[in-house]
Each structure stands twice: as C-alpha cells, then as structure tokens.
C-alpha cells in the first residue's frame, strides 16, 4: 500500500495558479455592479474585461474594446484591486 502522505491530493496542483470558481463569480459580480466601471466599460462591465494567463499568474485586464484614458485606467486598476482584496481568502 502506498504512503498517503506522499501521494498527491485532489484539487489544484500547487505548482499551478488557480482561483475557485465561486470566488471568480463574486469578483465578476462586484465588477459588474460598480457604477464607475459601468461608465467606462458599459453594462455588463465583464463584457469589456478578460482573464489572461501571464506566466504563472492570472490577471484581469481590459479587453481593449475601449480606449482608456490614464484616469480611467487608474480608476479601473483601483477598483479591481479593491474587489480582488475584498474577495481574497
């Protein structure tokens, strides 16, 4: 019988980046509900955003559908940071 302490457990491989789908759903909902982002991206906000894999990291970025001003870019990044922190475990 194999030693269960050395056998990999189910779930996300610790060498890969992952996010629980319920957390991602909460982040999307919070972004969609933000009035400031609605003014920038329209409704739903998520239609103007993408999740991208960047090496060993997942990022939420604008999809390039709107030419963001520097002020809009900063506003988006501030709201995104707030939303992700609020939904972090």
The first five atom37 places (N, CA, C, CB, O) and aatype in JSON, in Angstrom:
{
  "aatype": [20, 20, 20, 20, 20, 20, 20, 20, 20, 20, 20, 20, 20, 20, 20, 20, 20, 20, 20, 20, 20, 20, 20, 20, 20, 20, 20, 20, 20, 20, 20, 20, 20, 20, 20, 20, 20, 20, 20, 20, 20, 20, 20, 20, 20, 20, 20, 20, 20, 20, 20, 20, 20, 20, 20, 20, 20, 20, 20, 20, 20, 20, 20, 20, 20, 20, 20, 20, 20, 20, 20, 20, 20, 20, 20, 20, 20, 20, 20, 20, 20, 20, 20, 20, 20, 20, 20, 20, 20],
  "atom_mask": [
    [1, 1, 1, 1, 1],
    [1, 1, 1, 1, 1],
    [1, 1, 1, 1, 1],
    [1, 1, 1, 1, 1],
    [1, 1, 1, 1, 1],
    [1, 1, 1, 1, 1],
    [1, 1, 1, 1, 1],
    [1, 1, 1, 1, 1],
    [1, 1, 1, 1, 1],
    [1, 1, 1, 1, 1],
    [1, 1, 1, 1, 1],
    [1, 1, 1, 1, 1],
    [1, 1, 1, 1, 1],
    [1, 1, 1, 1, 1],
    [1, 1, 1, 1, 1],
    [1, 1, 1, 1, 1],
    [1, 1, 1, 1, 1],
    [1, 1, 1, 1, 1],
    [1, 1, 1, 1, 1],
    [1, 1, 1, 1, 1],
    [1, 1, 1, 1, 1],
    [1, 1, 1, 1, 1],
    [1, 1, 1, 1, 1],
    [1, 1, 1, 1, 1],
    [1, 1, 1, 1, 1],
    [1, 1, 1, 1, 1],
    [1, 1, 1, 1, 1],
    [1, 1, 1, 1, 1],
    [1, 1, 1, 1, 1],
    [1, 1, 1, 1, 1],
    [1, 1, 1, 1, 1],
    [1, 1, 1, 1, 1],
    [1, 1, 1, 1, 1],
    [1, 1, 1, 1, 1],
    [1, 1, 1, 1, 1],
    [1, 1, 1, 1, 1],
    [1, 1, 1, 1, 1],
    [1, 1, 1, 1, 1],
    [1, 1, 1, 1, 1],
    [1, 1, 1, 1, 1],
    [1, 1, 1, 1, 1],
    [1, 1, 1, 1, 1],
    [1, 1, 1, 1, 1],
    [1, 1, 1, 1, 1],
    [1, 1, 1, 1, 1],
    [1, 1, 1, 1, 1],
    [1, 1, 1, 1, 1],
    [1, 1, 1, 1, 1],
    [1, 1, 1, 1, 1],
    [1, 1, 1, 1, 1],
    [1, 1, 1, 1, 1],
    [1, 1, 1, 1, 1],
    [1, 1, 1, 1, 1],
    [1, 1, 1, 1, 1],
    [1, 1, 1, 1, 1],
    [1, 1, 1, 1, 1],
    [1, 1, 1, 1, 1],
    [1, 1, 1, 1, 1],
    [1, 1, 1, 1, 1],
    [1, 1, 1, 1, 1],
    [1, 1, 1, 1, 1],
    [1, 1, 1, 1, 1],
    [1, 1, 1, 1, 1],
    [1, 1, 1, 1, 1],
    [1, 1, 1, 1, 1],
    [1, 1, 1, 1, 1],
    [1, 1, 1, 1, 1],
    [1, 1, 1, 1, 1],
    [1, 1, 1, 1, 1],
    [1, 1, 1, 1, 1],
    [1, 1, 1, 1, 1],
    [1, 1, 1, 1, 1],
    [1, 1, 1, 1, 1],
    [1, 1, 1, 1, 1],
    [1, 1, 1, 1, 1],
    [1, 1, 1, 1, 1],
    [1, 1, 1, 1, 1],
    [1, 1, 1, 1, 1],
    [1, 1, 1, 1, 1],
    [1, 1, 1, 1, 1],
    [1, 1, 1, 1, 1],
    [1, 1, 1, 1, 1],
    [1, 1, 1, 1, 1],
    [1, 1, 1, 1, 1],
    [1, 1, 1, 1, 1],
    [1, 1, 1, 1, 1],
    [1, 1, 1, 1, 1],
    [1, 1, 1, 1, 1],
    [1, 1, 1, 1, 1]
  ],
  "atom_positions": [
    [[0.84, -1.19, 0.0], [0.0, 0.0, 0.0], [0.89, 1.24, 0.0], [-0.96, 0.0, 1.22], [1.89, 1.29, 0.7]],
    [[0.51, 2.25, -0.79], [1.3, 3.48, -0.91], [1.11, 4.37, 0.31], [0.91, 4.25, -2.18], [0.07, 4.35, 0.96]],
    [[2.13, 5.13, 0.6], [2.09, 6.1, 1.69], [1.24, 7.28, 1.26], [3.52, 6.57, 2.1], [1.61, 7.99, 0.32]],
    [[0.11, 7.51, 1.93], [-0.82, 8.58, 1.52], [-0.25, 9.96, 1.76], [-2.13, 8.44, 2.26], [-0.74, 10.93, 1.17]],
    [[0.75, 10.09, 2.61], [1.33, 11.42, 2.85], [2.13, 11.9, 1.66], [2.21, 11.4, 4.09], [2.26, 13.11, 1.47]],
    [[2.66, 10.99, 0.84], [3.45, 11.4, -0.31], [2.64, 11.37, -1.6], [4.66, 10.51, -0.46], [3.12, 11.82, -2.64]],
    [[1.43, 10.85, -1.55], [0.57, 10.81, -2.72], [-0.06, 12.19, -2.92], [-0.54, 9.71, -2.58], [-0.46, 12.83, -1.95]],
    [[-0.14, 12.66, -4.18], [-0.79, 13.96, -4.41], [-2.26, 13.9, -4.03], [-0.64, 14.39, -5.89], [-2.94, 12.91, -4.29]],
    [[-2.75, 14.97, -3.43], [-4.15, 15.09, -3.06], [-4.93, 15.67, -4.23], [-4.32, 15.97, -1.8], [-4.34, 16.28, -5.13]],
    [[-6.24, 15.49, -4.23], [-7.07, 16.05, -5.28], [-7.08, 17.56, -5.21], [-8.48, 15.52, -5.17], [-6.68, 18.14, -4.21]],
    [[-7.52, 18.19, -6.28], [-7.6, 19.65, -6.3], [-6.54, 20.26, -7.19], [-7.48, 20.21, -4.91], [-6.0, 19.6, -8.07]],
    [[-6.25, 21.51, -6.94], [-5.33, 22.27, -7.78], [-3.89, 21.88, -7.47], [-5.53, 23.78, -7.57], [-3.49, 21.8, -6.31]],
    [[-3.13, 21.64, -8.51], [-1.7, 21.35, -8.38], [-1.04, 22.59, -7.78], [-1.06, 20.97, -9.77], [-1.21, 23.69, -8.32]],
    [[-0.28, 22.46, -6.68], [0.32, 23.65, -6.04], [1.33, 24.37, -6.93], [0.99, 23.24, -4.75], [1.7, 25.5, -6.63]],
    [[1.78, 23.73, -8.01], [2.72, 24.38, -8.92], [2.01, 25.2, -9.99], [3.61, 23.33, -9.58], [2.65, 25.79, -10.85]],
    [[0.67, 25.23, -9.94], [-0.11, 25.98, -10.92], [-0.97, 27.01, -10.2], [-1.0, 25.04, -11.76], [-1.3, 26.86, -9.02]],
    [[-1.32, 28.06, -10.92], [-2.16, 29.12, -10.36], [-3.62, 28.71, -10.55], [-1.88, 30.5, -11.04], [-3.99, 28.21, -11.61]],
    [[-4.44, 28.92, -9.53], [-5.85, 28.61, -9.64], [-6.68, 29.58, -8.83], [-6.12, 27.19, -9.19], [-6.19, 30.21, -7.89]],
    [[-7.93, 29.68, -9.2], [-8.88, 30.5, -8.44], [-10.19, 29.73, -8.4], [-9.07, 31.94, -9.09], [-10.65, 29.21, -9.42]],
    [[-10.77, 29.66, -7.24], [-12.04, 28.95, -7.1], [-13.1, 29.66, -7.93], [-12.46, 28.86, -5.59], [-13.15, 30.89, -7.97]],
    [[-13.94, 28.89, -8.59], [-14.93, 29.46, -9.49], [-15.94, 30.35, -8.75], [-15.67, 28.36, -10.22], [-16.42, 31.33, -9.31]],
    [[-16.27, 30.01, -7.5], [-17.2, 30.86, -6.76], [-16.58, 32.21, -6.45], [-17.64, 30.17, -5.47], [-17.28, 33.22, -6.44]],
    [[-15.28, 32.23, -6.2], [-14.58, 33.49, -5.95], [-14.54, 34.31, -7.24], [-13.13, 33.23, -5.42], [-14.77, 35.52, -7.22]],
    [[-14.26, 33.66, -8.36], [-14.25, 34.36, -9.64], [-15.63, 34.93, -9.95], [-13.8, 33.41, -10.76], [-15.75, 36.04, -10.47]],
    [[-16.67, 34.16, -9.64], [-18.04, 34.63, -9.84], [-18.32, 35.88, -8.99], [-19.05, 33.52, -9.49], [-18.95, 36.83, -9.47]],
    [[-17.86, 35.88, -7.75], [-18.04, 37.05, -6.86], [-17.29, 38.26, -7.41], [-17.55, 36.73, -5.43], [-17.81, 39.38, -7.39]],
    [[-16.08, 38.05, -7.9], [-15.28, 39.15, -8.45], [-16.0, 39.73, -9.67], [-13.85, 38.66, -8.84], [-16.12, 40.95, -9.8]],
    [[-16.48, 38.87, -10.55], [-17.19, 39.33, -11.75], [-18.44, 40.12, -11.35], [-17.58, 38.14, -12.65], [-18.71, 41.18, -11.92]],
    [[-19.2, 39.61, -10.38], [-20.41, 40.32, -9.92], [-20.07, 41.68, -9.35], [-21.15, 39.49, -8.87], [-20.75, 42.67, -9.66]],
    [[-19.04, 41.74, -8.52], [-18.64, 43.02, -7.92], [-18.2, 44.03, -8.98], [-17.51, 42.81, -6.9], [-18.53, 45.21, -8.9]],
    [[-17.45, 43.55, -9.99], [-17.02, 44.44, -11.07], [-18.23, 44.91, -11.88], [-16.01, 43.73, -11.98], [-18.32, 46.09, -12.23]],
    [[-19.15, 44.0, -12.17], [-20.35, 44.35, -12.94], [-21.22, 45.36, -12.2], [-21.16, 43.11, -13.25], [-21.9, 46.17, -12.84]],
    [[-21.23, 45.32, -10.87], [-22.09, 46.19, -10.07], [-21.47, 47.56, -9.8], [-22.4, 45.52, -8.76], [-22.14, 48.42, -9.22]],
    [[-20.23, 47.78, -10.2], [-19.55, 49.04, -9.88], [-19.96, 50.14, -10.86], [-18.02, 48.84, -9.91], [-19.68, 50.04, -12.06]],
    [[-20.62, 51.2, -10.35], [-21.1, 52.28, -11.23], [-19.98, 52.98, -12.0], [-21.84, 53.3, -10.42], [-20.17, 53.35, -13.16]],
    [[-18.83, 53.16, -11.38], [-17.71, 53.8, -12.07], [-17.23, 52.99, -13.25], [-16.57, 54.04, -11.1], [-16.93, 53.54, -14.31]],
    [[-17.15, 51.67, -13.07], [-16.71, 50.81, -14.17], [-17.79, 50.7, -15.23], [-16.34, 49.42, -13.65], [-17.49, 50.53, -16.41]],
    [[-19.06, 50.78, -14.82], [-20.15, 50.76, -15.8], [-20.05, 51.96, -16.74], [-21.52, 50.75, -15.08], [-20.32, 51.83, -17.93]],
    [[-19.65, 53.12, -16.2], [-19.49, 54.31, -17.04], [-18.35, 54.13, -18.04], [-19.23, 55.55, -16.16], [-18.4, 54.66, -19.15]],
    [[-17.32, 53.38, -17.64], [-16.16, 53.18, -18.52], [-16.43, 52.07, -19.54], [-14.92, 52.83, -17.68], [-16.2, 52.27, -20.74]],
    [[-16.9, 50.91, -19.08], [-17.0, 49.72, -19.93], [-18.41, 49.41, -20.42], [-16.48, 48.55, -19.18], [-18.57, 48.58, -21.31]],
    [[-19.42, 50.07, -19.85], [-20.79, 49.73, -20.19], [-21.3, 48.6, -19.31], [-20.91, 49.34, -21.66], [-20.62, 48.18, -18.37]],
    [[-22.5, 48.12, -19.61], [-23.15, 47.08, -18.82], [-23.37, 45.88, -19.72], [-24.5, 47.59, -18.2], [-23.97, 46.02, -20.78]],
    [[-22.92, 44.7, -19.34], [-22.16, 44.39, -18.14], [-20.68, 44.76, -18.31], [-22.29, 42.91, -17.79], [-20.13, 44.69, -19.41]],
    [[-20.07, 45.16, -17.23], [-18.65, 45.52, -17.22], [-17.81, 44.36, -17.72], [-18.21, 45.94, -15.79], [-16.84, 44.56, -18.46]],
    [[-18.17, 43.14, -17.33], [-17.37, 41.96, -17.66], [-17.24, 41.72, -19.16], [-17.99, 40.74, -17.01], [-16.32, 41.02, -19.59]],
    [[-18.14, 42.28, -19.97], [-18.03, 42.13, -21.42], [-16.83, 42.9, -21.97], [-19.31, 42.62, -22.1], [-16.41, 42.66, -23.11]],
    [[-16.27, 43.81, -21.18], [-15.11, 44.57, -21.61], [-13.82, 44.12, -20.95], [-15.33, 46.02, -21.33], [-12.79, 44.79, -21.07]],
    [[-13.87, 42.99, -20.24], [-12.71, 42.5, -19.5], [-12.35, 41.08, -19.92], [-12.98, 42.56, -17.99], [-13.19, 40.34, -20.44]],
    [[-11.1, 40.7, -19.69], [-10.64, 39.34, -19.95], [-9.79, 38.86, -18.78], [-9.83, 39.27, -21.27], [-9.19, 39.67, -18.07]],
    [[-9.74, 37.55, -18.6], [-8.8, 36.93, -17.66], [-7.7, 36.34, -18.53], [-9.5, 35.82, -16.74], [-7.97, 35.55, -19.42]],
    [[-6.46, 36.74, -18.26], [-5.33, 36.25, -19.05], [-4.34, 35.54, -18.15], [-4.64, 37.41, -19.8], [-4.18, 35.87, -16.98]],
    [[-3.68, 34.55, -18.73], [-2.59, 33.86, -18.04], [-1.3, 34.57, -18.41], [-2.55, 32.33, -18.41], [-0.98, 34.71, -19.6]],
    [[-0.55, 35.0, -17.42], [0.72, 35.69, -17.62], [1.77, 34.91, -16.85], [0.65, 37.2, -17.17], [1.92, 35.09, -15.64]],
    [[2.49, 34.05, -17.57], [3.44, 33.13, -16.94], [2.71, 32.32, -15.88], [4.64, 33.89, -16.32], [1.84, 31.52, -16.22]],
    [[3.04, 32.51, -14.62], [2.42, 31.72, -13.56], [1.47, 32.6, -12.74], [3.5, 31.08, -12.64], [1.45, 32.54, -11.51]],
    [[0.69, 33.42, -13.45], [-0.2, 34.37, -12.79], [-1.46, 34.53, -13.63], [0.5, 35.75, -12.58], [-1.41, 34.45, -14.86]],
    [[-2.59, 34.76, -12.97], [-3.83, 35.08, -13.67], [-4.11, 36.56, -13.45], [-5.02, 34.19, -13.18], [-3.98, 37.06, -12.33]],
    [[-4.5, 37.25, -14.51], [-4.76, 38.68, -14.42], [-6.1, 39.01, -15.06], [-3.63, 39.48, -15.09], [-6.52, 38.37, -16.03]],
    [[-6.76, 40.01, -14.52], [-7.96, 40.57, -15.15], [-7.53, 41.88, -15.79], [-9.14, 40.78, -14.1], [-6.98, 42.76, -15.14]],
    [[-7.8, 41.98, -17.08], [-7.39, 43.17, -17.83], [-8.54, 43.65, -18.71], [-6.15, 42.87, -18.69], [-9.5, 42.92, -18.96]],
    [[-8.43, 44.89, -19.17], [-9.45, 45.37, -20.11], [-9.21, 44.65, -21.44], [-9.39, 46.94, -20.29], [-8.07, 44.32, -21.78]],
    [[-10.27, 44.42, -22.17], [-10.2, 43.65, -23.41], [-9.82, 44.5, -24.62], [-11.52, 42.98, -23.67], [-9.76, 44.0, -25.74]],
    [[-9.57, 45.77, -24.39], [-9.18, 46.65, -25.48], [-10.35, 47.15, -26.31], [-8.22, 45.95, -26.37], [-10.15, 47.71, -27.39]],
    [[-11.56, 46.96, -25.82], [-12.75, 47.43, -26.55], [-12.97, 48.93, -26.38], [-13.99, 46.68, -26.08], [-13.66, 49.56, -27.17]],
    [[-12.36, 49.49, -25.33], [-12.49, 50.92, -25.02], [-11.08, 51.49, -24.93], [-13.3, 51.15, -23.68], [-10.21, 50.91, -24.29]],
    [[-10.86, 52.63, -25.57], [-9.58, 53.32, -25.42], [-9.6, 54.07, -24.1], [-9.3, 54.29, -26.63], [-10.2, 55.14, -24.0]],
    [[-8.95, 53.51, -23.1], [-8.98, 54.1, -21.76], [-8.03, 55.28, -21.66], [-8.63, 53.05, -20.71], [-6.9, 55.23, -22.14]],
    [[-8.51, 56.33, -21.02], [-7.63, 57.44, -20.66], [-6.79, 56.99, -19.48], [-8.43, 58.75, -20.33], [-7.07, 55.95, -18.87]],
    [[-5.78, 57.74, -19.15], [-4.95, 57.4, -17.99], [-5.79, 57.41, -16.72], [-3.77, 58.39, -17.87], [-5.6, 56.57, -15.84]],
    [[-6.7, 58.37, -16.62], [-7.59, 58.46, -15.45], [-8.49, 57.23, -15.36], [-8.43, 59.74, -15.52], [-8.67, 56.67, -14.28]],
    [[-9.06, 56.81, -16.49], [-9.92, 55.63, -16.5], [-9.13, 54.36, -16.16], [-10.61, 55.47, -17.87], [-9.6, 53.5, -15.42]],
    [[-7.92, 54.26, -16.7], [-7.05, 53.11, -16.41], [-6.75, 53.05, -14.91], [-5.73, 53.2, -17.22], [-6.83, 51.98, -14.31]],
    [[-6.42, 54.18, -14.31], [-6.13, 54.21, -12.87], [-7.37, 53.86, -12.05], [-5.61, 55.59, -12.46], [-7.27, 53.13, -11.06]],
    [[-8.52, 54.38, -12.45], [-9.77, 54.07, -11.77], [-10.06, 52.57, -11.85], [-10.94, 54.88, -12.38], [-10.4, 51.95, -10.84]],
    [[-9.92, 52.0, -13.04], [-10.14, 50.56, -13.23], [-9.21, 49.75, -12.33], [-9.92, 50.18, -14.7], [-9.66, 48.83, -11.65]],
    [[-7.93, 50.09, -12.32], [-6.97, 49.34, -11.5], [-7.26, 49.47, -10.01], [-5.55, 49.82, -11.79], [-7.1, 48.5, -9.27]],
    [[-7.68, 50.66, -9.57], [-8.02, 50.84, -8.15], [-9.23, 50.01, -7.75], [-8.29, 52.32, -7.86], [-9.22, 49.36, -6.71]],
    [[-10.28, 50.03, -8.58], [-11.48, 49.24, -8.29], [-11.14, 47.76, -8.34], [-12.63, 49.57, -9.29], [-11.57, 47.0, -7.46]],
    [[-10.39, 47.34, -9.34], [-10.01, 45.94, -9.46], [-9.24, 45.47, -8.24], [-9.16, 45.73, -10.72], [-9.5, 44.39, -7.71]],
    [[-8.31, 46.28, -7.78], [-7.53, 45.95, -6.58], [-8.45, 45.8, -5.36], [-6.46, 47.02, -6.31], [-8.32, 44.85, -4.6]],
    [[-9.37, 46.75, -5.19], [-10.32, 46.69, -4.08], [-11.16, 45.42, -4.13], [-11.24, 47.92, -4.09], [-11.32, 44.73, -3.12]],
    [[-11.7, 45.11, -5.3], [-12.58, 43.95, -5.47], [-11.81, 42.65, -5.21], [-13.18, 43.94, -6.9], [-12.32, 41.77, -4.52]],
    [[-10.62, 42.55, -5.74], [-9.85, 41.31, -5.52], [-9.48, 41.16, -4.06], [-8.57, 41.3, -6.37], [-9.58, 40.06, -3.51]],
    [[-9.07, 42.24, -3.42], [-8.74, 42.16, -1.99], [-9.97, 41.78, -1.16], [-8.17, 43.49, -1.49], [-9.85, 41.0, -0.21]],
    [[-11.13, 42.31, -1.5], [-12.35, 42.01, -0.77], [-12.77, 40.55, -0.93], [-13.48, 42.92, -1.23], [-13.44, 39.99, -0.06]],
    [[-12.37, 39.93, -2.03], [-12.75, 38.54, -2.28], [-11.63, 37.55, -2.01], [-13.2, 38.4, -3.69], [-11.79, 36.35, -2.27]],
    [[-10.5, 38.02, -1.5], [-9.39, 37.13, -1.16], [-9.66, 36.41, 0.13], [-8.08, 37.9, -1.06], [-10.32, 36.93, 1.03]],
    [[-9.16, 35.22, 0.21], [-9.38, 34.41, 1.41], [-8.32, 34.67, 2.44], [-9.41, 32.95, 1.06], [-8.35, 34.06, 3.52]]
  ]
}
